[in-house]
Amino acid sequence: MTVRAIFENGVFWPLEPVGLPEHSTVEFEPRPISETVDRQDTRARLRHHVVSLGHPTGIDNEVIDADLARAAGDSHDSDPLAPTL
């Protein structure tokens, strides 16, 4: 099993769930990976989760919000009780 982790404040934090019981004692040899490999892996995981709306969208947040709401089946009517930003 290979576990990718971030080392921060003296603790190794796994980047994904690890299939071990809580409080398991493990042994490993940390091996730093290059940032390039890490970025490539991150991009691949991001591409896996990207949703296409099937048409181009603008960079205007309101247009993006309306597109996402339409894709989710929401009317995107403004909530009179929601705070304005």
C-alpha positions in Angstrom: 0.0 0.0 0.0 1.3 3.4 -0.9 0.1 6.4 1.2 0.7 9.9 0.0 0.9 12.4 2.8 1.9 16.0 3.6 4.3 16.5 6.5 3.2 19.5 8.5 4.1 20.6 12.1 5.8 17.2 12.8 2.8 15.1 11.6 2.2 13.1 8.4 -1.3 13.9 7.1 -2.6 11.4 4.5 -4.0 13.0 1.4 -6.6 10.2 1.0 -8.4 7.8 3.4 -6.2 5.0 4.7 -7.8 1.6 5.1 -6.3 0.9 8.6 -7.9 0.6 12.0 -7.6 3.6 14.3 -4.4 3.7 16.3 -2.6 1.2 14.1 1.2 1.2 14.4 2.8 1.4 10.9 6.3 1.5 9.7 7.4 3.5 6.6 10.3 5.3 5.0 9.3 8.8 4.0 10.4 9.6 0.4 9.9 13.2 -0.7 8.4 13.4 -4.2 9.0 16.1 -6.7 6.5 19.0 -6.9 6.1 18.3 -10.6 4.8 14.7 -9.9 2.6 16.0 -7.1 1.1 18.7 -9.4 0.5 16.2 -12.2 -1.3 13.9 -9.8 -3.4 16.8 -8.4 -4.3 17.9 -12.0 -5.4 14.3 -12.9 -7.6 14.1 -9.8 -9.1 17.5 -10.6 -9.9 16.5 -14.2 -11.7 13.5 -12.8 -14.1 15.8 -10.9 -14.6 18.6 -13.5 -18.1 18.9 -14.7 -18.9 20.2 -18.2 -22.0 22.2 -18.7 -21.9 21.5 -22.4 -21.5 25.1 -23.4 -19.0 27.9 -22.7 -19.6 30.1 -19.8 -18.3 33.6 -19.0 -16.0 34.6 -16.2 -18.8 36.7 -14.6 -19.7 35.1 -11.2 -23.4 35.7 -11.7 -23.3 34.0 -15.1 -21.4 31.1 -13.6 -23.8 30.8 -10.6 -26.8 30.9 -13.0 -25.2 28.1 -15.2 -24.5 26.0 -12.1 -28.0 26.5 -10.8 -29.5 25.6 -14.1 -27.4 22.5 -14.3 -28.6 21.6 -10.8 -32.2 22.2 -11.6 -32.5 25.2 -9.3 -34.4 28.3 -10.5 -31.6 30.5 -9.0 -34.2 32.9 -7.7 -32.6 35.2 -5.2 -33.4 34.6 -1.5 -34.7 37.8 0.1 -33.3 36.7 3.4 -29.8 36.0 2.1 -27.2 38.6 2.9 -25.9 40.6 -0.1 -22.2 40.4 -0.8 
